[in-house]
């Protein structure tokens, strides 16, 4: 049996809204979903109000909710999980470096957003003020610079290609990532997906909805938080296996939720994100620095 993970009102709302390809979701459906996870109606409504003030959700003229602009960058990253391998290219040994020493001093919110952007993009600190990752993503430095900006990296921070590190620093850079964390996260999520896939057909509809949501969210978290390093540094075998398992499981999860959502006139066509990855980025699991 899968290991249940606590679902907060905030994460449930954002995760549910992340499943929408178009349109919005009525409050009554969010409240109903909260009931499935043991979350009181008042807690759902309070969380909605706070998310609305933070710009993470938006409300249309019918009083229905969708993800807000502030949540879209992370959401785009999450919803591209099935194509994650397309983001990789052969590594030539060069790096993408971020001069974090240029972060504005005394602006804690800007620093926190920049740190989250770097962490979500697989950067680790080589030396104080210098973070890097292998230059093995399609689009190279230019595309990664744009991605980092969309995720919240301060515009004052330079993002550059770094070649010919001295042997000592190059060796140190190659050891910045703990290969076991993303590998273990992907393996555990894949095993949970495979176990749940065998269980779902035997579960009651409400149980299947809850389990598929939690297990699918855990799997996407592992995929999105994988730093996407070259196999020479961190083998991607378990990540690739998880993606393939999740493609099959995603179809089962959508079937589990289809009837409940259709009853409210909602079309849900994507697996849920796990937005808890945005809450405490430097402490979350999945490829953290040593």
BAMI-978379 format. One record per residue (C-alpha): residue number from 1; chain; x, y, z. Coordinates in Angstrom, 3 decimals. Each point is the difference from the previous one (the first is absolute). Last residue first. Layout:
REM BAMI-978379
ZAVO    n  chain        c1        c2        c3
ZAVO  NUM      A         X         Y         Z
...
END
This chain:
REM BAMI-978379
ZAVO    n  chain        c1        c2        c3
ZAVO  290      A    25.221    17.644    -0.161
ZAVO  289      A    -2.341     1.745    -2.364
ZAVO  288      A    -3.573    -1.147    -0.302
ZAVO  287      A    -1.081    -2.313    -2.748
ZAVO  286      A    -3.520    -0.883     1.046
ZAVO  285      A    -1.129     0.980     3.453
ZAVO  284      A    -1.117     3.442     1.119
ZAVO  283      A     2.038     2.207     2.353
ZAVO  282      A     1.229     2.648    -2.429
ZAVO  281      A    -3.308     0.221    -1.827
ZAVO  280      A    -2.329     0.427     2.972
ZAVO  279      A    -3.374     0.860    -1.536
ZAVO  278      A     0.564    -0.502    -3.715
ZAVO  277      A     0.318    -3.784     0.123
ZAVO  276      A    -3.269    -0.065     1.932
ZAVO  275      A    -1.591     0.716    -3.358
ZAVO  274      A    -0.322    -3.668    -0.859
ZAVO  273      A    -1.398     0.215    -3.495
ZAVO  272      A    -3.075    -1.991    -0.841
ZAVO  271      A    -0.154    -2.184    -3.115
ZAVO  270      A    -1.639     1.634    -2.962
ZAVO  269      A    -3.308    -0.173    -1.848
ZAVO  268      A    -2.628     1.403     2.304
ZAVO  267      A    -3.137     1.301    -1.727
ZAVO  266      A    -2.384     1.636     2.458
ZAVO  265      A    -3.791     0.125    -0.450
ZAVO  264      A    -0.614    -0.771     3.669
ZAVO  263      A    -1.126    -3.591    -0.664
ZAVO  262      A     2.943    -0.258    -2.397
ZAVO  261      A     2.378     0.474     2.907
ZAVO  260      A    -1.397    -2.884     2.036
ZAVO  259      A    -0.233    -2.293    -3.032
ZAVO  258      A     3.526     0.720    -1.270
ZAVO  257      A     1.916    -0.320     3.256
ZAVO  256      A     0.753    -3.734    -0.087
ZAVO  255      A     0.374     0.049    -3.790
ZAVO  254      A     2.599     2.745     0.270
ZAVO  253      A     1.896    -2.075     2.534
ZAVO  252      A     0.040    -3.051    -2.237
ZAVO  251      A     1.336     2.000    -2.945
ZAVO  250      A     2.672     1.542     2.211
ZAVO  249      A     1.054    -3.466     1.123
ZAVO  248      A     1.091    -1.001    -3.492
ZAVO  247      A     2.047     3.153    -0.549
ZAVO  246      A     1.249    -0.285     3.585
ZAVO  245      A     1.640    -3.367    -0.638
ZAVO  244      A     1.863     1.437    -2.995
ZAVO  243      A     1.096     3.070     1.943
ZAVO  242      A     1.071    -2.151     2.944
ZAVO  241      A     2.206    -2.195    -2.187
ZAVO  240      A     1.681     3.084    -1.481
ZAVO  239      A     0.642     1.402     3.465
ZAVO  238      A     1.384    -3.339     1.210
ZAVO  237      A     2.489    -0.196    -2.862
ZAVO  236      A     1.124     3.627     0.260
ZAVO  235      A     3.517    -0.743     1.236
ZAVO  234      A     1.486     2.888     2.020
ZAVO  233      A     3.382     1.397    -1.040
ZAVO  232      A     0.838    -1.909    -3.204
ZAVO  231      A    -3.737    -0.315    -0.646
ZAVO  230      A    -0.037     3.740    -0.608
ZAVO  229      A    -2.104     1.902     2.531
ZAVO  228      A    -3.718     0.554    -0.119
ZAVO  227      A    -0.256     1.518     3.507
ZAVO  226      A    -2.938    -2.289     0.912
ZAVO  225      A    -2.484     2.256     1.764
ZAVO  224      A    -2.516    -0.204    -2.839
ZAVO  223      A     0.093    -3.789    -0.216
ZAVO  222      A    -0.152    -0.648     3.745
ZAVO  221      A    -2.810     2.515     0.481
ZAVO  220      A    -1.886    -1.515    -2.903
ZAVO  219      A     0.103    -3.397     1.674
ZAVO  218      A    -1.152     1.348     3.373
ZAVO  217      A    -2.900     1.808    -1.648
ZAVO  216      A    -1.063    -3.167    -1.821
ZAVO  215      A     0.039    -1.980     3.257
ZAVO  214      A    -2.055     2.631     1.810
ZAVO  213      A    -2.537     0.587    -2.745
ZAVO  212      A    -0.295    -3.679    -0.920
ZAVO  211      A    -0.622    -0.860     3.653
ZAVO  210      A    -2.628     2.646     0.588
ZAVO  209      A    -1.968    -0.685    -3.164
ZAVO  208      A     0.228    -3.781     0.401
ZAVO  207      A    -1.332     0.249     3.555
ZAVO  206      A    -2.937     2.116    -1.180
ZAVO  205      A    -0.810    -2.465    -2.801
ZAVO  204      A     0.229    -3.133     2.204
ZAVO  203      A     3.207    -1.913    -0.559
ZAVO  202      A     0.537    -3.239    -1.922
ZAVO  201      A     1.033     1.587    -3.319
ZAVO  200      A     2.427     2.295     1.873
ZAVO  199      A     2.048    -2.707     1.719
ZAVO  198      A     2.255    -1.253    -2.815
ZAVO  197      A     0.781     3.525    -1.110
ZAVO  196      A     0.674     0.898     3.633
ZAVO  195      A     2.850    -2.492     0.244
ZAVO  194      A     1.534     1.161    -3.290
ZAVO  193      A    -0.285     3.651     0.970
ZAVO  192      A     1.471    -0.607     3.457
ZAVO  191      A     2.921    -1.911    -1.536
ZAVO  190      A     0.573     2.840    -2.446
ZAVO  189      A    -0.086     2.596     2.796
ZAVO  188      A     2.549    -1.959     2.048
ZAVO  187      A     2.315    -0.393    -2.987
ZAVO  186      A    -0.288     3.659    -0.955
ZAVO  185      A     0.738     1.210     3.530
ZAVO  184      A     2.852    -2.489     0.432
ZAVO  183      A     1.663     1.135    -3.221
ZAVO  182      A    -0.580     3.675     0.787
ZAVO  181      A     1.601    -0.405     3.454
ZAVO  180      A     2.695    -2.587    -0.775
ZAVO  179      A     1.935     2.058    -2.539
ZAVO  178      A     0.838     2.678     2.558
ZAVO  177      A     0.996     2.967    -2.102
ZAVO  176      A     3.034     2.203     0.617
ZAVO  175      A     2.513    -2.697    -0.946
ZAVO  174      A     0.585     1.051    -3.619
ZAVO  173      A     0.634     3.554     1.136
ZAVO  172      A     2.831    -1.085     2.292
ZAVO  171      A     1.767    -1.790    -2.866
ZAVO  170      A    -0.408     3.075    -2.199
ZAVO  169      A     1.271     2.201     2.809
ZAVO  168      A     3.194    -2.027     0.357
ZAVO  167      A     0.552    -0.450    -3.728
ZAVO  166      A    -0.271     3.741    -0.783
ZAVO  165      A    -3.310     0.843    -1.602
ZAVO  164      A     0.317     0.107    -3.757
ZAVO  163      A    -3.363     1.388    -1.011
ZAVO  162      A    -2.776     1.914     1.764
ZAVO  161      A    -3.082     1.153    -1.905
ZAVO  160      A    -1.676     2.977     1.641
ZAVO  159      A    -3.006     1.039     2.102
ZAVO  158      A     0.481     3.453     1.577
ZAVO  157      A    -2.283     1.003     2.910
ZAVO  156      A    -1.554     3.466    -0.305
ZAVO  155      A    -3.232    -1.384    -1.463
ZAVO  154      A    -0.786    -1.784     3.279
ZAVO  153      A    -0.783    -3.668    -0.508
ZAVO  152      A    -3.771    -0.508     0.315
ZAVO  151      A    -0.993    -3.134    -1.882
ZAVO  150      A    -0.517     1.973    -3.202
ZAVO  149      A     3.498     1.468     0.345
ZAVO  148      A     1.478    -3.459     0.512
ZAVO  147      A    -1.732    -1.293    -3.110
ZAVO  146      A     1.270     2.943    -2.056
ZAVO  145      A     3.594    -0.595     1.126
ZAVO  144      A    -0.468    -3.712    -0.704
ZAVO  143      A    -1.041     0.801    -3.557
ZAVO  142      A     3.016     2.217    -0.637
ZAVO  141      A     2.459    -2.287     1.785
ZAVO  140      A    -0.684    -3.063    -2.105
ZAVO  139      A    -3.217    -0.551    -1.922
ZAVO  138      A    -0.045    -3.667     0.862
ZAVO  137      A     1.388    -0.705     3.447
ZAVO  136      A     3.472    -1.460     0.540
ZAVO  135      A     1.965     3.026     1.214
ZAVO  134      A     0.786    -1.644     3.342
ZAVO  133      A    -1.156     1.971     3.063
ZAVO  132      A     1.412     3.004     1.798
ZAVO  131      A    -0.116     2.282     3.020
ZAVO  130      A     2.610     2.637     0.862
ZAVO  129      A    -0.415     2.561     2.799
ZAVO  128      A     1.729    -2.103     2.625
ZAVO  127      A     1.615    -2.915    -1.835
ZAVO  126      A    -1.399    -2.918    -1.980
ZAVO  125      A    -3.619     0.566     1.001
ZAVO  124      A    -2.521    -2.270    -1.721
ZAVO  123      A    -2.307     0.610    -2.947
ZAVO  122      A    -2.634    -2.583    -0.989
ZAVO  121      A    -2.602     2.309    -1.516
ZAVO  120      A    -2.410    -0.246     2.929
ZAVO  119      A     2.862     0.992     2.329
ZAVO  118      A     0.964     3.015    -2.084
ZAVO  117      A    -3.579     1.267    -0.227
ZAVO  116      A    -0.556    -0.575     3.729
ZAVO  115      A     3.158     1.924     0.857
ZAVO  114      A    -1.146     2.881    -2.204
ZAVO  113      A    -3.422     0.090     1.637
ZAVO  112      A     1.591     0.010     3.483
ZAVO  111      A     2.450     2.738    -0.962
ZAVO  110      A    -2.779     2.170    -1.397
ZAVO  109      A    -2.107    -0.487     3.148
ZAVO  108      A     2.971     0.695     2.280
ZAVO  107      A     0.991     3.293    -1.582
ZAVO  106      A     2.857     0.992     2.343
ZAVO  105      A     2.683    -0.463    -2.600
ZAVO  104      A    -1.002    -0.303    -3.642
ZAVO  103      A     1.390    -3.209    -1.537
ZAVO  102      A     3.217     0.756    -1.896
ZAVO  101      A     1.974    -2.501     2.107
ZAVO  100      A    -2.180    -2.637    -1.652
ZAVO   99      A     2.217     0.059    -3.058
ZAVO   98      A    -1.783    -2.774    -1.862
ZAVO   97      A     2.056    -2.492    -2.000
ZAVO   96      A    -0.997    -2.330    -2.805
ZAVO   95      A     2.670    -2.659    -0.368
ZAVO   94      A     2.185    -1.588    -2.663
ZAVO   93      A     0.903    -3.698    -0.160
ZAVO   92      A    -1.418    -0.700    -3.483
ZAVO   91      A    -3.337    -1.351     1.257
ZAVO   90      A    -2.276    -1.644    -2.558
ZAVO   89      A    -3.495     1.492     0.009
ZAVO   88      A    -2.930    -0.074     2.390
ZAVO   87      A    -3.342     1.843    -0.055
ZAVO   86      A    -1.613    -2.709    -2.126
ZAVO   85      A     0.361    -2.347     2.964
ZAVO   84      A    -2.544     2.091     1.932
ZAVO   83      A    -2.738    -0.483    -2.568
ZAVO   82      A    -2.496    -1.725     2.329
ZAVO   81      A     0.753     2.528     2.752
ZAVO   80      A    -1.077     3.038    -2.071
ZAVO   79      A    -2.842     0.731     2.432
ZAVO   78      A     2.413     0.649     2.848
ZAVO   77      A     2.100     2.628    -1.756
ZAVO   76      A    -3.041     1.779    -1.325
ZAVO   75      A    -1.453     0.006     3.521
ZAVO   74      A     3.188     1.455     1.459
ZAVO   73      A    -0.181     2.923    -2.403
ZAVO   72      A    -3.786     0.351     0.344
ZAVO   71      A    -0.257     0.462     3.756
ZAVO   70      A     0.423     3.775     0.097
ZAVO   69      A    -2.367     0.366    -2.962
ZAVO   68      A    -2.880    -1.445     1.954
ZAVO   67      A    -1.298    -3.552    -0.196
ZAVO   66      A    -3.740    -0.188    -0.594
ZAVO   65      A    -3.053     0.655     2.153
ZAVO   64      A    -3.718     0.349    -0.613
ZAVO   63      A    -2.055     2.904     1.311
ZAVO   62      A    -1.860     0.401    -3.269
ZAVO   61      A     1.848     3.221    -0.844
ZAVO   60      A     3.347    -1.754     0.295
ZAVO   59      A     2.126    -0.584     3.087
ZAVO   58      A     3.805    -0.189    -0.099
ZAVO   57      A     2.408    -2.205     1.933
ZAVO   56      A     3.632     0.436     1.053
ZAVO   55      A    -0.371     3.776     0.113
ZAVO   54      A     0.831     0.131     3.714
ZAVO   53      A    -3.401     1.518     0.847
ZAVO   52      A    -1.745    -2.803    -1.910
ZAVO   51      A     2.095    -2.641     1.744
ZAVO   50      A    -1.040     1.441     3.364
ZAVO   49      A    -3.689     0.038    -0.911
ZAVO   48      A     0.173    -3.548    -1.368
ZAVO   47      A     1.704    -1.236     3.178
ZAVO   46      A    -2.817     1.505     2.114
ZAVO   45      A    -2.612    -1.645    -2.238
ZAVO   44      A     1.651    -3.413     0.199
ZAVO   43      A     0.398     0.240     3.778
ZAVO   42      A    -3.670     0.985     0.344
ZAVO   41      A    -1.059    -3.058    -2.008
ZAVO   40      A     1.915    -2.358     2.297
ZAVO   39      A     2.837    -2.135    -1.349
ZAVO   38      A    -0.277    -3.781     0.443
ZAVO   37      A     1.535    -0.776    -3.384
ZAVO   36      A    -3.287    -0.972    -1.645
ZAVO   35      A    -1.665     2.983     1.668
ZAVO   34      A     2.538     2.323    -1.588
ZAVO   33      A    -0.952    -1.321    -3.410
ZAVO   32      A    -3.613     0.935     0.694
ZAVO   31      A     1.077     3.502     1.051
ZAVO   30      A     2.041     0.388    -3.186
ZAVO   29      A    -3.011    -1.214    -1.985
ZAVO   28      A    -2.324     2.462     1.730
ZAVO   27      A     2.458     2.823    -0.619
ZAVO   26      A    -0.314    -0.406    -3.750
ZAVO   25      A     3.030    -0.901    -2.166
ZAVO   24      A     1.216     1.969    -2.998
ZAVO   23      A     0.369    -0.401    -3.732
ZAVO   22      A     2.837    -1.582    -1.896
ZAVO   21      A     2.621    -2.687     0.408
ZAVO   20      A    -0.920    -0.316     3.637
ZAVO   19      A     2.024    -2.436     2.096
ZAVO   18      A     1.971     2.820     1.643
ZAVO   17      A    -3.231     1.193     1.621
ZAVO   16      A    -0.139    -3.210     2.002
ZAVO   15      A     3.601     0.320     1.168
ZAVO   14      A    -0.480     3.647     0.943
ZAVO   13      A    -3.112    -0.741     2.032
ZAVO   12      A     1.427    -3.119     1.659
ZAVO   11      A     3.294     1.743     0.790
ZAVO   10      A    -1.735     2.869     1.763
ZAVO    9      A    -2.468    -2.165     1.922
ZAVO    8      A     2.899    -2.173     1.243
ZAVO    7      A     0.455    -3.615    -1.079
ZAVO    6      A     1.989    -2.251     2.291
ZAVO    5      A     1.703    -2.846    -1.836
ZAVO    4      A    -1.276    -3.571     0.062
ZAVO    3      A     2.577    -2.737    -0.519
ZAVO    2      A    -1.144    -2.293    -2.757
ZAVO    1      A    -1.237    -3.493     0.802
END
